[in-house]
């Protein structure tokens, strides 16, 4: 289309919304029919100019080296956020809530820290260290005000796997009176450290794991890949994985709940071997331990299900039931001397004071690297997800990159004090927000509370039975097991999403948790590939008196436009789904191009006509369709009943009487069926390949849902244009985005399918086709709108 022609076309589009005597649910629109080229010219399209790589490098260097006092300070505050929010701290508005929240969370840290440390195969006192040292670093570097950092059940369980494999001794602070059970449990643990004649304590292994996790998180922050890895951990994957982890957590606590000795198994299928040993040793269970476990479990469940909802109506402060259970269990054990009298396993010696800093055994880094990477990604993903929820609820923002830095630095710092990897716990974070915690001063107050416990109160809990800590762990897992409801919801909405959940959970439970995570990620990629490779397709029809085009198989009021096939492709077109695209084009539209080309060549030879030459060789055609045999009378009736707009170049809807329609397609030309020979490649007789539809002259490819086209996809469209042209059918593209249009232009597709055959919408294409058939020869489209189009309007009904 020339510039002079387009400048001569100045009819403005008008839009009128009827709010008076007309139906207020109708919108009348008048505008010219738009091709992509016409739209770009008429509405002053300006392509975005992306700078080259040299300009980008130059800009980055200039921005990076540009230095001023304010710029330096902003950079420092961005990496050490406490320098920004602490000077602006409002004592009158925030201090009371932070103190109450800090004390409450500190009380929760005592039982949870000791219990989760036991879960990770560490001395219970290590859980209090994890609630103190890493949290101090997070206060300085973190950006979330409401997450409660410290021990995290999933991270502790995954750490327990590494501790069991590499440590050569049980936690030294665990005292077991029954020396026979201790000997059996100790000798049953076969570790790699023993095989190499090098011994490592559980604290050393947990420290090197925390060090590796911190290194991974800092590295991901430097290369800005934290969000990338988090994208592959979907909600259904995390739900299935954490539910599987909950099963492992319960399994690890069975021996404490029943007072039996079960050897530690490592590697795949360890859950199966563990339960096999549990069943064989249940006869030697300790009745006193079972009674204590049942009693305290009933108390915890009663509080959570009955007492807590009622108390919540009157105060935001929760009942510190876990701490009360710990104090009660400690007192009962001390007064009744349960350790010596009934052989109840207790916590044992708890040292006072703070541990001296020591270097982790860095020679184990290579052996814990992969496990540390998984722990780091899971910990960061869950923590940052909670941080985003609280930030959105409270009206502030969190920095994903800075969160990686802060968590990595916290783990690195804690690793020098025998701490394991830390993360945020949902239960503590919810309580911290509920009781009024406003800033990170809440975490500082909880650290002060933990410091007092470490310095003065720790030895009080030496007689605490381990079964009491196990009951706290098991009862706290209720929320994870309730995620089975997620599976039911997913199954009702998406079977593929539910499959991700099932695969992740099943592999995590049956094989092992790290295999389950990898299986979940792999399944997520397969589902993503399947959805991207097989997008939805449809054969569209026109709803009379509207600009709406709907799936003919789903909407009864939609009607096929005579002489036109409208094929909708609802996804990206790339190398992985071009075969799917061509097969769906045949099956949905009912047109086998190879058979139609053969039929047309035979027809032209019989009438001594010359076909248009094919410049490029055709791609192998897809199998033909044999369900389109219709009678000539039915075909003629269908054509006469279709409604085509007779407007002169304006976008409009309306019906066309049969007299005008007979001028477009002469029914007499359809009464003689084509009877060519069989196709030489497929051997399929063309009469069984939809040759009873010779009225099709146009193919409209509806591309509004095509988000991306690669080089192979562009070549397929070029070849499709040539094949359709050889079959006597013209191809139009409708609704393509600017990005798709640029790709087609760069790949040379628009040299074959000119821009005059690319339309703003399907309705623009059908309007141009109708105008072309009524006023122009059937083999060409009007290259540009006529000088004086009729400004007719159409009505869009909004029900």
N, C-alpha and C positions, 0 to 999 in steps of 0.2 A: 504494500500500500504506500503510495507516494505521499510526501508531506503536503503537497498542494491539494491532493484529494481530501486529506484529513482536515486541513484547515478550512475547507469549504463545508465541513460538516459541523455546524455550530448549534444544533438543536439542544437546548439544555434539558437535563432530566429534572422532573418535578415530582414532588411527593406531597400528597394531600392526605391528611388524616381526618376522617369524617367524624365530627363530634356533634353535629346538629341533627337534622332530620334523618340522615342516613344511619345505618347500623354502626354503632361505635366500635364494633368488632371487626370492621373492614378497613383496609389500608389500600388506597389507590395510588399506583406508582406509574409514572411515565418517564421513560428514559430510552436512549437509542440502544440498539443491539450492539454489544461490545465484543470485539475480538480482543485478545491480549494486547496486540500492537495498538489498536485504537484506544483501549483503556489507558495504556501507558502515556500516549500522546495527549489525550483529552484531559486527563487528570494530573498532568505534570509529574510523571514518575521520575524520581531521582534515585539511581542505584547507589547503595552505600559503597564508599570507597575504603576498602580495607588496606591499611599501609603494608608495605612489603616487610620482609623479615629484617632488612637492614634498618628501616625506620623504627621498627618495634624495638630492636636491640638498642638503638640510639636513644629512644625514649626511656627505656628501662634504666639504662646507664645514667641518663640525666636525672631521672627521678631518684635513683638510688644514691647518687653522689651529691645531690643538691642538699646542702646542709645549712641549718639555721638553729637558733636557740630553741624556738618552738618546735621545730621538726625533731630535734634530738630528744626533747622532753616527751613528745607524743610517742616516739618510738620506745622510749624506756617505759612509759606508763602502759603501753600496749602489751609489753612482755612482762611487766611486774604490776599487775592491776591494783595491788594494795596501795600503791603510791597515789592512785587517783581517788579511790573511794574512802580511804581512811581519814584523810584531812577533812573531807566533807561529811564525816559521820555526824548524825543528829542524835545527841545523847538523850534529849528529852523525848523524842518520838520513838526511838528504836531500842534503847538500852534495856528496858524492862522485858520486852518480848524476847530479845536475844538472850538475856540471862535465864529466863524461864525455859526457853527452848534448849539452851545449852545444858542446863542441869538435867532436863528430861532426857535428852539424847545421851548424855553421859551415863545416866542410870541404865539406859538400854544397852549401852556398849559393854557393860560388865558381863551380863549373861551371854549376850550374842557373841562377843569377842572370844570368851572362853570356849563356848560351844563350837563356833566355827573353826577355831584353832584346832580343837580336838578332831573336827571333821577333816582338816587338812593334814592330820598326822603329826601335829606339833604340840608342844606343851601348852596348856590353856593360857598361861601368862603371856604367850606370844600374841594372842589375840588382843590383849590390852596394849602391847607395844604397837601393833598395827593401827590401833585407834588413836595413837598419840603422835609418833614420829612422822609418818607420811602426811597426816592431816595438817601438821604445822606448815609443811611446804605448800600444800594445796591452798591454805589460807592466803599465802603471799602471791600465788600465781594463778589461782582459779578464777573463773568468771561466773560460776553459778552460785547463787546465794543460798540455795535451799537443799542441795543434795548433801546427804550425810555420808562422808567418805569413811572407809575403814574396812572391816571384814565383809566379804561377799560370798554367799554360799556356793555359787557356781564356780567362782575362781578358786575357792578353797578346795572344793572337790577335785577340780582339774589339777590343782597343785598336789593333792594327795597322791595322784597317780605317779607323778614324777618323784615325789618324796619316797614312795614305796619302792620305786625301781632303783634309786640311786643311794638312798641312805642305808647305813649298815647297822642301825640300832633303833630301838624304840625310843620315844621321847623320855629323857632321863627323869623328868619330874613326875612320871606316872608310877605310882606305887601299887603293886599288886601283892597281896598277902599270899595268895595261893601260888607258890613258886613253881609248881608243876605246870599250871596253865601258862605262866609266863615263859617257861622254858619251851613249851610246845609252840606257843605263838612266835617266839623269837627264832627258833630253828626252822620254822616253816617258811620264813621270809627269805627268799633267795634273791639277791640283788646283784646288779652289775658291779657295784662297788666292791663286794666281797670277791668277785671273780678277778678283779684287777689288784687285789691285795691293798687297796686304798680305802680307808674308811671315812665316811662323811656323816655328820650328825644330821637329823632332820632340819635343824635350824640352818645349817650351812646350805643344804640343798634348797630350802625355801628362799634363802637370801639370794642365791645365784639365779633362781627363777625370777624373783622380783627385779634383779638387776637386768636380766635379759628382756623382761617385759618393758621396763623403762627405756632400754635402748631402742626396742622396736617402736615404741610410741613416739619417742623423740625423732627417730628416723622418718616415720610416716608423717610427722608434722613438718619436717624440713622439706620433704618432697611433695607435701600437700596431697597425700593419698588416703588420708583417714576417711574422708567422705566417700571415696571411690570404693574402698573395701566395705564400708558400711552399706552401700547400695545393694550389694549382693546378699546381705543378711536381712531378708524381708521379715515382716511381722509373723507370717506363718512359719517361716524357718526358725525364728527365735522362739516362738511358742512351742513348736514341736521339740526343739533342742532342749529348752529349759525343763520341759515336762519329762523328757528322758533323763536329764540330769537329776531331777527330783527322785526318780526311781533309784538311781545309784546312791543318792544321799540316804534314802531310807535303808537301803541294803547295807551301807557302811555302818549304820547305827544299830542294826539288829543284834550284834554281839553284845553291845552295851545294854540294850533293853532286856535281854534274856540272861545276861551274865555268863555267857559262854565264850570259849576261845575259838576263833575262826581264822585260819591262815589267810594271809593277804595274797591274792592272785593278781597277776599283771598280764596285759596283752588282751587280744580279742577273746570274746565269750567269757570274760572273767565273772560276769554276773551269774551265768549258769553254773559255773564251778562253785561260786560262793554259796548259792542257795542249796546246792547239793550237799555241801559240808554243813550248812545250817540245819538241814533236815536230819542228817545223821547224828548231830550233836544236841538236838533239842532235849533229849532225855537227861542230859547233864546240866540243864538250866538251873539257875539259882532262884529258888522261890522268893526269897527276900527281895532280890533285884527286880523280879517280875512284879511283885506287889508294889514296890516304890514307883516303878515305871507306870503302872496302871493308875495309881493314885494321883500322881502329879499330872499325868496326861488328862485325866478327867477334870482336874482343877483348871488346867489351862483351857480346855475346850469349853467348860462351863463359863469361864470369864469371857472368852472370845465370842461365843454364840449367844449368851443370855445377858451377862452382866454388862459387858462393854457397850452394847447398843443403848441400854437404859441410862448408864452413866453419861453417855455422850450427849444426852438431851439436856443435862444440867451443867456440864463443864467441858471445856476443851482439853483439860489435863487428863491423860489416860491413867488408869490404874497400873502401876509398875508391876504387873503380875509376874513377869519373868524374874525380876529382882527379888520379889517376895518368895517365889518358889526356890530360888537359889539360897536365900537366907534360911528358909525353913528346912530345906534339905541338908544344909550344912549343920544347922543346930541339931536336927534329929540324928544325923550321923555321928556328931561329936558326943551327944549325950548317951546314945545307945552303943557307942563303940562298934559301929557296923563293920568297919574294916577288919577287925580282929575276930569279932564274934560270929559274923555271918559271911565273911569273905567277900564283902562288897568292895568293888574296885573304886578307889577315890582319886581325887586330883593329885594329891601328894604335895611335895614341897613347892612352895611358891616363894621365890627370892624377892626381897625388898630392894628398892632403889632402881636405878636405870642401868641398862646394859652398856658396857663399853663398846665404842665403835670398833668394828673389825672388817677386814676386807673379805668379800665373798670369794669362794674358790673359783676363780675365773677359768680354770682348766676344764670346768664342766660346761662352759658356755655352749660349745658345739653340740653337746648331748641334750641340752634343754632348749635349743633355739626354736625348733618347730613347735613344741608344746608352749613355749613362751609366746610365740607369735599368735597362736590360737587364743590363749588366755588374754593377751593384750587386745586383740580385736573384739572379743566378746565383752571384756570389761569396758572398753571405750564405748562400744555401741550401746550397751545397756545404760551406762552412766550418762552419755550425751543425750540419749532419748529421754531419760528422766529430766535432765537439765532443760531441754527444750520445752517439755511440758510445763515445768514450773515457771520458766521464763515467760512463756506465753500467757500463763494464768496470772502472773504478777506484773506483767507489763515492762519487762526489760529484755535484753538480748544476751545471748551467749555466743562466744567466738569458738567455732569448731577447731580451728588450728591451735588457738591458745589452750583449749581444753586438752588437746593431745600433749602439748608442751607441759602443762601443769601436772597431768597424770603421770607422764613419763618421768618428770623431775621428782615427783613424790615417790614413785617406786624406786628410783635410783637412790634417793636419800634414805629411804627406809631399809634398803638392802644392806646398808652398813650397820644396822642395828638388829639384825636377825629377823627382819619382817618379811612376810610373804607379799605377793601382789595384792594391792588394795583396789577397791572400786566402791561405788555407791550402793547402798542397800535401800530398796523401795520402802520397807516398813519404817525404818528410821527417818527417811526423807519425808514421808507423809506426816509422821508425827511432828517432825521439826517445823513443817509448814503449819500444821494444824494448831500447835500451841503458841504460835506467834513469832517464830524466828524470822528475822527480817534480813539480816546481813550475815557475812561470814564471821562476825563476832560470835555468833551462836556456836560455830565450830571451835572457836578459841576458848569459850567458856567450858565446852565439853572436854577439851584437852586439859584444862586446869583441873577439872573434876577427876579425870583419869590419872593425872599426875599425883593427886592426893592419894588415890587408891594404890598406885604403884609404890609410893613412898611409905605409906603407913598401914593400909588396910589389907594388902594382899594376903598375908599369911592367915587371915581369918578364914579363907575359903579352902584351906588345905584338906579339910575333911569332907569336902563336897563330893557326893557320889557322882560318878560319870554318867550313870543312867538318868540323873536329873537333867544334865546338859543335853543328853540325847532326846529326852522328851520335848525340850524346848525346840530343838532342831526339827523334829518330826512334825510337831504341831504347826510350826511356822511355814511348813511346805504346803499348807492347804491352798493358798492362792495359786501355786504352780500346778497342783493337780486339778484345780477348777478350770485350767486351760483346755481340758477335754471338751468343754463347751465350745471352745473356738473351732474344734474339728467339726462339730455338728453344724455350726453356722457356716463354715467354709464349704461343707458338703452341699448345703442347700443353695449356695450362691455360685460356687465354682468348683467343679470336680478336680481340676488341675491344681488349684491352690490347696485343696484338701490332700491331694496326692503328695505335695511337698511336705506337708505336716506329717503325714503317715510315714513316708520314707525316712524323714529325719528322726522321728521318734523311734521307729522300729530299729533302725541301724544303731542309734545311740544306746538303746536298751540291750539288744541282742549281741551286738559286736562290741562297740566301745564308744565313748562320747566323742573322741576326736574323729573316728570314722563316721559317726553320725553327722558331725558338722560338715565334713567333706562331702558326704552323700547328699546332704541338704543343699549345699551350694551347687553341686553338679546337677541335681534335679531341678533347681531353680533356673539354671542356664538352659537345660533342655526344654523346660516349659516356655521360657522366654523365646527360644529359637523356634519352637513349634508354633507359638502364636504369631511370631514375626514371619515365619515361612508360609503360613497358611491363613492369610487374612480373609475376612468375609468378602464375598462377592454377591452380586445380585443383577438381575435383569429388570430394569426400571420401566415403569409405565407412567403416563401422564394423567394427573387428576384433572378432569375438565374444569375450565374456567379458573384455574389457579396456575401458579408457577411451581407447583409441587410435583416431584417425581418420586415414586415409591416403588418398592419391590412388588412385582406382579404376583408373586406367589403368596404374599401376605396381605395385600390390600385389594379387596374386590372392586373398589371404585376406580382403581388405577387401570388405564387402558393403554394398549400398545399403540404407538404412533405408526401409521402406515408407511412402509418403506424405510423404517429406521429401527435399528437395534441399539439400545442404550445399555452398555455394560459398565457396572460400577465395581471398582477394585478398591478395597478399603484398607490398604496398608502399603508399606514400602515395597518398591519393586527393585530387587537386587539379584545378584547371581544365584542365590540359594533358592529363589522361588520363581525363576522365570519359566521352568517347566510347569509348575503349578499354575502360573498365570495363563499359559497357552492352553493347558488342558481345561481350565475353568472357562476360558473364553469360548471354547468349543461346546462344552457341556451346558453352559448357562444360556448362551445365545442360540444354540442349535445350528450353528453354521460350521461345516467342515470345509476349511479353506482349500485343502488339496483337491477334494472332490468337486468343489465349485469351480476351481480354476480349470480342471479337466473338462467339466461340462461346458464352460464358456468357450474354451478353445474349440471343442467339437462343434458347438453351435455356430461360432464364427466361420469355421471351415465349411460347414454345410451351406452357409449363406455367402461364401466367397468374400468375407471381410477380413481385414488385417487387425490382429490384436495389438494392444500397446506392448512394446518390448519391455522385458524385464531386465534391468541393468545388473542386479546382483542375484546370485543364486539363492534360492529359497531354503529356509531352515526346514528340517524334517518336520512334517506335520504330525499333529496328535491324532489319535484314533478318532474316527468319525462317530457321529451320533445317528441313531436310526429310529428315533421316536417321533419324527416330525412329518410323517405322511399325512397330509390333509387333502381333502377334496378341493377341486377348483371352485366349486360353488361356495364352499365354506371360506376359502381364501378371499374370494370376491366379496362375500358378505362382510368379512372382517374388515377389509379395506374400506368399504363404503360406510361402515359404522364408525371408523376412527375420526377423531376431531383434530383438525390441524388449523392453526391460526393463520388467517389470510392477510396479516398486516404487512405494511411496506417498510420493514426494517426497524420497527419499534418493538421493544419487549412487551408482549401482551399475551393474554389468553382469550380464547374464544372458540366457538364452534364454526365449522365450515360446512356449508350445505353440500349435498352430494353432487350437484351440477358442477360446482367449482372443483370438487375433488376428482371428478371424472376427467377434468382437464390435466390433473397432475399424473394420475396413473390410469391408463386405459384398461379396464377389466378385460377387454378383448385380447390383450396381449398376454394374459395369464392363462388362457384356456389351453394352450399348447404346451404340454410338459416337455422338459428336456430329457432326452434319452441317450446320453453318451455312453461310451464304453467304460469298462472298469478302470479304476485308477491304476497306473502301472506300478506304483510303489506299494500301496496298501492292498491292492487287489479287491477293494471294496467297490461295489457297484454304486455309482453316484445316486441312483434312484433311492437308495437306502441311506442317503447322507443329506437329508434336508433339501433336496433339489426341488421339492414341492413349494419352496418359498422364493421364487424368482423376483418377488417384489422388493426385496431388501436392496436398497441403493446406498444407504448411509450407515456407518457404524460410529456411534458417539461413545467415546471412552470417558466415563465420569471419574475424574481424578482428584476430587476434593479431599478424599481420605488418603491420598498418596503423599506421605511425608518426605520421602527420599527416593531418589532414583540413582543407581550407580551406572557405570559404563556399560555393563552387560544389559541392564534394564533398558538403557537408551537404545542399544543396538536391537533389542527385541522389538521395541516400538517402531524403529525404522523398518525392520523386516516385516512387521505386521502391516505397515502402510503399503509396502510393495506387494505383499500377498493379497491384501484386500483390493488393491488396484488391479492386479491381474484377474481377480474374481469379479471385477466390475463394481466394486463397492468402495466408497470414499470414506476415509477415516477423519474424524474430528476429535480434538481433545478439549475437554471442558473442565473448568474448575481447578486447573493446575496452579500450585503456589508459585511464588516468585523464585524460590530456591529450586524447585523442580524445573521451571522454565529456563533458568540459567544453566542448569546441568544439561538439559536437552540441547541448548544452544551450543555449549562448549563441545558436546559430543557429536555435533553435526546432524542430529536428528531433525532439527528445524530447517535443514537444507532440503529434506524430503517432505516433511510435514510443515508446510509454511506457516508463518504466524497468522495468516488469514484463516487458517483452519484450527487455531487455538482460541477458545472462547472463554469469556469470563465465567459463565455458568452453563449448565445444561439447557436452561431455558433460552439463553442467548443462542446457543447452537441450534436448537429446534426452530427458533424464530427465523434465523438466517436460512436454514434448510428449507423451511416452508416458503419463504420469499423466493428463494432460488428456484424451487420447483414450479411456482406459479408464474414467474416472470422471465426466467432465464433457461437456457439449455440445461438438460439434466446432468451433463457431465462436468459442470463447473459451479463454483460458489461465487456470489457477488464479492469481489475483492474489497469493496468498501461500501458503506451505507450510501444510499442514494442522496442526492442533494436536498431533497425535500421529503423527509420521512413523515408518515402520518403519526401524529402524537396521540395514539390511542392509549388508553389506560387498561389495566387489568386489576382485578379484585382478588385480594388474598383473604380468604376466610380464616379467622382465628377463633377456633371453638374453645 
